[in-house]
Amino acid sequence: MNSQLITNDENSKKFSQILKDKLSKGFVIEERNDKLPFAVLSKKRKINHNIYFVISCVTLGLGSIPWIYKSFLSSKEKRILVALDEDGNAFEDKCYS
């Protein structure tokens, strides 16, 4: 019984450390459940449109190609699921919603 409590405590510390690492990389917690434990994280990409506009003007429109591409990529929000399985192993999966 005591070893199971130690294992659960270690698993919760591992889960918290993973979340802390993801939050430092710019993710935001959308949903979290400590009983199961899992968390849904999201990250929006930001674009500095002012710089891309200047680059487009200087390159006579050729800079608009990467600008459009980056804008298309930034419109998609990156969502991931971080959780611990029954064995206490951490895993990360993409969310499709």
C-alpha positions as a Markdown table, in Angstrom:
| # | Residue | x | y | z |
|---|---|---|---|---|
| 1 | Met | 0.0 | 0.0 | 0.0 |
| 2 | Asn | 2.8 | 2.4 | 0.9 |
| 3 | Ser | 4.7 | 1.8 | -2.4 |
| 4 | Gln | 1.5 | 2.6 | -4.4 |
| 5 | Leu | 1.2 | 5.9 | -2.6 |
| 6 | Ile | 4.8 | 6.7 | -3.4 |
| 7 | Thr | 4.3 | 5.7 | -7.0 |
| 8 | Asn | 1.2 | 7.9 | -7.3 |
| 9 | Asp | 3.1 | 10.8 | -5.8 |
| 10 | Glu | 6.0 | 10.3 | -8.3 |
| 11 | Asn | 3.5 | 10.1 | -11.2 |
| 12 | Ser | 1.8 | 13.3 | -10.2 |
| 13 | Lys | 5.2 | 15.0 | -9.9 |
| 14 | Lys | 6.1 | 13.7 | -13.4 |
| 15 | Phe | 2.8 | 14.9 | -14.8 |
| 16 | Ser | 3.3 | 18.4 | -13.2 |
| 17 | Gln | 6.8 | 18.6 | -14.6 |
| 18 | Ile | 5.6 | 17.8 | -18.1 |
| 19 | Leu | 2.9 | 20.5 | -17.9 |
| 20 | Lys | 5.5 | 22.9 | -16.6 |
| 21 | Asp | 7.8 | 22.2 | -19.5 |
| 22 | Lys | 4.9 | 22.7 | -22.0 |
| 23 | Leu | 3.8 | 25.9 | -20.4 |
| 24 | Ser | 7.3 | 27.3 | -20.6 |
| 25 | Lys | 7.2 | 26.6 | -24.4 |
| 26 | Gly | 4.1 | 28.8 | -24.8 |
| 27 | Phe | 1.2 | 26.4 | -24.4 |
| 28 | Val | -1.9 | 27.3 | -22.5 |
| 29 | Ile | -4.0 | 24.9 | -20.4 |
| 30 | Glu | -7.5 | 24.6 | -21.8 |
| 31 | Glu | -8.6 | 21.7 | -19.6 |
| 32 | Arg | -7.0 | 19.8 | -16.7 |
| 33 | Asn | -8.0 | 16.8 | -14.6 |
| 34 | Asp | -5.7 | 15.7 | -11.8 |
| 35 | Lys | -7.7 | 12.6 | -10.8 |
| 36 | Leu | -7.2 | 10.9 | -14.2 |
| 37 | Pro | -4.5 | 12.8 | -14.8 |
| 38 | Phe | -4.7 | 14.5 | -18.2 |
| 39 | Ala | -4.5 | 18.0 | -19.6 |
| 40 | Val | -5.5 | 19.5 | -23.0 |
| 41 | Leu | -3.1 | 22.3 | -24.1 |
| 42 | Ser | -3.2 | 24.7 | -27.0 |
| 43 | Lys | -0.8 | 27.0 | -28.7 |
| 44 | Lys | -1.5 | 29.7 | -31.2 |
| 45 | Arg | 1.3 | 30.9 | -33.5 |
| 46 | Lys | 1.8 | 34.6 | -33.8 |
| 47 | Ile | 2.9 | 36.5 | -36.9 |
| 48 | Asn | 4.4 | 40.0 | -37.0 |
| 49 | His | 2.5 | 41.3 | -40.0 |
| 50 | Asn | 4.3 | 44.6 | -40.0 |
| 51 | Ile | 7.6 | 42.9 | -40.8 |
| 52 | Tyr | 6.1 | 40.8 | -43.5 |
| 53 | Phe | 4.5 | 43.9 | -45.0 |
| 54 | Val | 7.8 | 45.7 | -45.2 |
| 55 | Ile | 9.6 | 42.7 | -46.6 |
| 56 | Ser | 6.8 | 42.4 | -49.3 |
| 57 | Cys | 7.2 | 46.0 | -50.2 |
| 58 | Val | 11.0 | 45.8 | -50.4 |
| 59 | Thr | 11.0 | 42.6 | -52.5 |
| 60 | Leu | 8.2 | 43.9 | -54.8 |
| 61 | Gly | 5.6 | 41.3 | -53.7 |
| 62 | Leu | 7.8 | 38.2 | -53.5 |
| 63 | Gly | 7.8 | 38.4 | -49.7 |
| 64 | Ser | 4.0 | 37.9 | -49.8 |
| 65 | Ile | 4.5 | 34.2 | -50.6 |
| 66 | Pro | 6.0 | 33.3 | -47.2 |
| 67 | Trp | 3.6 | 35.8 | -45.5 |
| 68 | Ile | 0.6 | 33.9 | -46.9 |
| 69 | Tyr | 2.1 | 30.6 | -46.0 |
| 70 | Lys | 2.8 | 31.7 | -42.4 |
| 71 | Ser | -0.7 | 33.2 | -42.1 |
| 72 | Phe | -2.2 | 29.9 | -43.2 |
| 73 | Leu | -0.2 | 28.0 | -40.7 |
| 74 | Ser | -0.9 | 30.4 | -37.9 |
| 75 | Ser | -4.7 | 30.1 | -38.4 |
| 76 | Lys | -4.5 | 26.5 | -37.2 |
| 77 | Glu | -4.3 | 26.1 | -33.5 |
| 78 | Lys | -2.0 | 23.4 | -32.2 |
| 79 | Arg | -3.8 | 21.3 | -29.5 |
| 80 | Ile | -2.2 | 18.4 | -27.6 |
| 81 | Leu | -3.2 | 16.0 | -24.9 |
| 82 | Val | -0.7 | 15.2 | -22.2 |
| 83 | Ala | -1.6 | 12.4 | -19.9 |
| 84 | Leu | -0.3 | 9.5 | -17.8 |
| 85 | Asp | -1.4 | 6.0 | -18.6 |
| 86 | Glu | -2.2 | 3.2 | -16.1 |
| 87 | Asp | 1.5 | 2.3 | -15.7 |
| 88 | Gly | 2.5 | 5.9 | -14.9 |
| 89 | Asn | 4.2 | 6.5 | -18.3 |
| 90 | Ala | 3.7 | 10.0 | -19.7 |
| 91 | Phe | 2.4 | 10.4 | -23.3 |
| 92 | Glu | 1.5 | 13.2 | -25.6 |
| 93 | Asp | -1.1 | 13.0 | -28.4 |
| 94 | Lys | -2.6 | 15.4 | -30.9 |
| 95 | Cys | -6.2 | 16.5 | -30.4 |
| 96 | Tyr | -8.4 | 16.5 | -33.4 |
| 97 | Ser | -11.3 | 18.8 | -32.8 |
